[in-house]
Amino acid sequence: MENKDTIFSHPLSNIGDFRFDEGVADVFSDMIQRSVPGYTNIISTIGELAKHYIQEQSQVYDLGCSLGAATLAMRRNISQQGVNMIAVDNSQAMIERCQRNLGAYRSDVPVTVVLDDIREVAIENASMVVINFTLQFLPPDEREALLTKVYQGLKPGGLLVLSEKIRFDDQSVDDLLTELHHNFKRAHGYSELEISQKRTALENVMRTDTAQLHTERLNEIGFKHVATWFQCFNFTSLLAIK
């Protein structure tokens, strides 16, 4: 049974930086469904994209795999031969639950679950790479290096799916979409206290880019085709094809 996210439901005297620890891992499925508009659609579409872009005798990466939702979505849709999947996360608590989730579904597609920093993992012979709401937690000056490594490790025609929370240079627009996102969270049962305390916890660890910066960076790295395929409020997902 899914555990309900109540991490920020009581007043905290000291709000530390947000961490993907045991407590978060226990409620992560509920947290992300109630916090990220369109998350289910993003995951299901990642599965659809796997049908079209994963190549035979190639590798597929889920960088920042958390509980393995994107890994499972791709795995269920792989009919190509000789595909190996690599799911990576730097949270021991997430990795343990990801392994359990993957083990609950029978499949002939092998998955290697790796406890590591995604910046340290080699990307090789890849036909599809997913970075789902993960880049935003890296220091801004280290994001291009990771994306460059992904580009270099992708086969021609390979696909990167990059999903992120974004900010807007126009402050009025940024304020509006932030408020719409908060309304989304209120509609899913989060209190004003929970919204405020979580926002404080994320301030130092999640630094968002604009959609324009994401697109320009991917183009400059060398991706032939870059497009936004999903956006709801201040959450977006991009496709980048080598």
C-alpha positions as CSV (number, residue, x, y, z in Angstrom):
1,M,0.0,0.0,0.0
2,E,1.2,3.5,-0.9
3,N,2.3,5.6,2.1
4,K,0.9,9.1,2.3
5,D,3.3,12.1,2.3
6,T,3.1,13.9,5.6
7,I,6.7,14.9,5.9
8,F,6.0,18.6,6.2
9,S,2.6,18.4,7.7
10,H,3.7,19.6,11.2
11,P,5.7,22.7,12.1
12,L,9.4,22.1,12.0
13,S,11.7,24.2,14.1
14,N,14.6,23.6,11.8
15,I,13.9,23.0,8.1
16,G,17.0,21.4,6.6
17,D,17.8,20.9,3.0
18,F,15.6,18.4,1.2
19,R,17.2,14.9,1.0
20,F,16.1,11.7,-0.8
21,D,16.4,9.7,2.4
22,E,14.4,6.8,3.9
23,G,11.5,9.1,4.9
24,V,11.2,10.6,1.4
25,A,11.6,7.2,-0.3
26,D,8.8,5.7,1.8
27,V,6.3,8.3,0.5
28,F,7.9,9.3,-2.8
29,S,5.2,7.8,-5.0
30,D,2.5,9.7,-3.3
31,M,4.6,12.9,-3.1
32,I,5.4,13.1,-6.8
33,Q,1.9,12.3,-7.9
34,R,0.6,15.1,-5.7
35,S,3.4,17.5,-6.5
36,V,4.2,17.2,-10.2
37,P,1.3,17.9,-12.6
38,G,1.2,15.5,-15.5
39,Y,3.7,13.1,-14.0
40,T,1.7,10.0,-14.9
41,N,1.5,11.3,-18.5
42,I,5.2,11.8,-18.7
43,I,6.0,8.3,-17.4
44,S,3.5,6.7,-19.8
45,T,4.8,8.7,-22.8
46,I,8.4,7.7,-21.9
47,G,7.2,4.1,-22.3
48,E,5.7,4.9,-25.7
49,L,8.9,6.6,-26.8
50,A,10.8,3.5,-25.9
51,K,8.9,1.6,-28.6
52,H,10.2,3.9,-31.3
53,Y,13.7,5.0,-30.2
54,I,15.3,2.0,-28.4
55,Q,17.6,0.2,-30.8
56,E,18.6,-3.4,-30.8
57,Q,21.9,-4.3,-29.2
58,S,22.0,-1.0,-27.3
59,Q,21.9,0.3,-23.7
60,V,19.1,2.4,-22.1
61,Y,19.8,4.7,-19.1
62,D,17.5,6.1,-16.4
63,L,19.7,8.7,-14.6
64,G,18.2,9.5,-11.3
65,C,15.8,6.6,-11.4
66,S,14.3,7.0,-7.9
67,L,11.7,4.2,-7.5
68,G,12.1,3.1,-11.1
69,A,8.9,4.4,-12.7
70,A,10.6,5.5,-15.9
71,T,12.7,2.3,-16.0
72,L,9.6,0.2,-15.7
73,A,7.7,2.2,-18.3
74,M,10.5,1.6,-20.8
75,R,11.1,-2.0,-19.9
76,R,7.4,-2.9,-20.5
77,N,7.6,-1.5,-24.0
78,I,10.9,-3.0,-25.2
79,S,10.6,-5.6,-27.9
80,Q,14.0,-5.0,-29.4
81,Q,16.6,-7.7,-29.0
82,G,19.8,-7.3,-27.0
83,V,18.8,-4.3,-24.9
84,N,20.4,-3.8,-21.5
85,M,19.0,-1.2,-19.1
86,I,21.0,0.8,-16.4
87,A,19.1,2.6,-13.7
88,V,21.2,4.9,-11.5
89,D,20.5,6.8,-8.3
90,N,22.7,8.2,-5.5
91,S,20.1,7.4,-2.8
92,Q,20.5,4.0,-1.1
93,A,16.9,4.2,0.0
94,M,15.6,4.8,-3.5
95,I,17.8,2.1,-5.0
96,E,16.6,-0.5,-2.6
97,R,12.9,0.3,-3.4
98,C,13.7,0.5,-7.1
99,Q,15.1,-3.0,-7.0
100,R,12.0,-4.3,-5.3
101,N,9.7,-2.6,-7.8
102,L,11.6,-4.0,-10.8
103,G,11.6,-7.5,-9.2
104,A,7.8,-7.4,-8.9
105,Y,7.4,-7.5,-12.8
106,R,8.6,-10.4,-14.9
107,S,10.6,-9.3,-17.9
108,D,13.4,-10.7,-20.1
109,V,15.0,-7.3,-20.4
110,P,17.9,-7.1,-17.9
111,V,18.3,-4.1,-15.7
112,T,21.4,-3.2,-13.7
113,V,20.5,-1.0,-10.8
114,V,23.5,1.2,-9.8
115,L,24.1,3.2,-6.6
116,D,26.2,6.1,-7.8
117,D,26.4,9.7,-8.8
118,I,25.0,10.1,-12.3
119,R,28.0,12.4,-13.1
120,E,30.3,9.5,-12.5
121,V,28.5,6.9,-14.6
122,A,29.8,6.1,-18.2
123,I,27.2,6.4,-20.9
124,E,28.0,4.0,-23.7
125,N,26.2,2.6,-26.8
126,A,23.0,4.3,-25.6
127,S,19.8,4.5,-27.7
128,M,17.7,6.2,-25.1
129,V,18.5,8.2,-21.9
130,V,16.0,9.5,-19.4
131,I,16.8,12.3,-16.9
132,N,13.5,12.8,-15.2
133,F,13.4,15.7,-12.7
134,T,17.0,15.1,-11.8
135,L,19.2,17.7,-13.5
136,Q,17.6,20.4,-11.4
137,F,19.4,19.0,-8.3
138,L,22.9,19.3,-9.8
139,P,24.9,22.5,-9.5
140,P,24.1,24.7,-12.5
141,D,27.7,24.8,-13.7
142,E,27.8,21.0,-13.9
143,R,24.7,20.4,-16.0
144,E,26.3,21.0,-19.4
145,A,29.1,18.5,-18.7
146,L,26.5,15.7,-17.9
147,L,24.4,16.5,-20.9
148,T,27.5,16.5,-23.1
149,K,28.5,13.1,-21.8
150,V,25.0,11.8,-22.6
151,Y,25.2,13.2,-26.1
152,Q,28.6,11.6,-26.7
153,G,27.3,8.2,-25.4
154,L,24.2,8.2,-27.5
155,K,24.1,6.3,-30.8
156,P,23.0,8.3,-34.0
157,G,19.3,8.7,-33.8
158,G,19.4,8.2,-30.0
159,L,16.9,10.0,-27.7
160,L,17.3,12.0,-24.5
161,V,14.1,12.7,-22.5
162,L,14.8,15.6,-20.1
163,S,12.0,16.6,-17.6
164,E,12.5,19.6,-15.3
165,K,10.8,22.1,-13.2
166,I,11.5,25.5,-14.9
167,R,11.5,29.2,-14.0
168,F,10.5,32.2,-16.2
169,D,12.4,35.4,-16.7
170,D,9.2,37.3,-16.8
171,Q,8.5,37.6,-13.0
172,S,4.7,38.1,-13.5
173,V,4.5,34.8,-15.5
174,D,6.8,33.0,-13.0
175,D,4.6,34.2,-10.1
176,L,1.4,33.2,-11.9
177,L,2.6,29.6,-12.8
178,T,4.0,29.1,-9.3
179,E,0.7,30.0,-7.8
180,L,-1.1,27.7,-10.2
181,H,1.3,24.9,-9.2
182,H,0.5,25.7,-5.5
183,N,-3.2,25.5,-6.3
184,F,-2.5,22.0,-7.8
185,K,-0.9,20.9,-4.6
186,R,-3.7,22.4,-2.5
187,A,-6.2,20.5,-4.7
188,H,-4.3,17.3,-3.9
189,G,-4.5,17.8,-0.1
190,Y,-1.4,19.7,0.8
191,S,-1.8,22.4,3.4
192,E,-0.3,25.9,3.3
193,L,2.2,24.7,6.0
194,E,3.3,21.8,3.9
195,I,3.7,23.9,0.7
196,S,5.7,26.5,2.6
197,Q,8.0,24.2,4.5
198,K,8.8,22.0,1.5
199,R,9.5,25.1,-0.6
200,T,12.0,26.2,2.0
201,A,13.6,22.8,2.1
202,L,14.1,22.8,-1.7
203,E,15.5,26.4,-1.9
204,N,19.2,25.5,-1.6
205,V,19.1,22.1,-3.5
206,M,16.8,22.7,-6.5
207,R,17.9,25.6,-8.8
208,T,15.8,25.7,-11.9
209,D,16.7,26.9,-15.4
210,T,14.4,28.5,-18.0
211,A,13.0,26.4,-20.8
212,Q,15.0,28.6,-23.2
213,L,18.3,27.8,-21.5
214,H,17.5,24.1,-21.6
215,T,16.8,24.2,-25.3
216,E,19.8,26.4,-26.1
217,R,22.2,24.2,-24.1
218,L,21.0,21.0,-25.9
219,N,21.3,22.7,-29.3
220,E,24.8,23.9,-28.5
221,I,25.9,20.4,-27.3
222,G,25.0,19.1,-30.8
223,F,21.5,17.6,-30.6
224,K,19.9,17.7,-34.1
225,H,16.3,18.0,-32.9
226,V,15.1,19.6,-29.6
227,A,11.5,20.1,-28.8
228,T,9.2,20.6,-25.8
229,W,6.6,17.9,-25.9
230,F,5.0,18.5,-22.5
231,Q,4.4,21.5,-20.2
232,C,2.0,22.1,-17.4
233,F,2.5,25.2,-15.3
234,N,6.2,25.3,-14.4
235,F,7.0,21.7,-15.3
236,T,8.2,20.6,-18.7
237,S,9.7,17.7,-20.6
238,L,11.9,17.9,-23.7
239,L,13.0,15.6,-26.4
240,A,16.5,15.8,-27.8
241,I,17.5,13.5,-30.7
242,K,21.1,13.0,-31.8
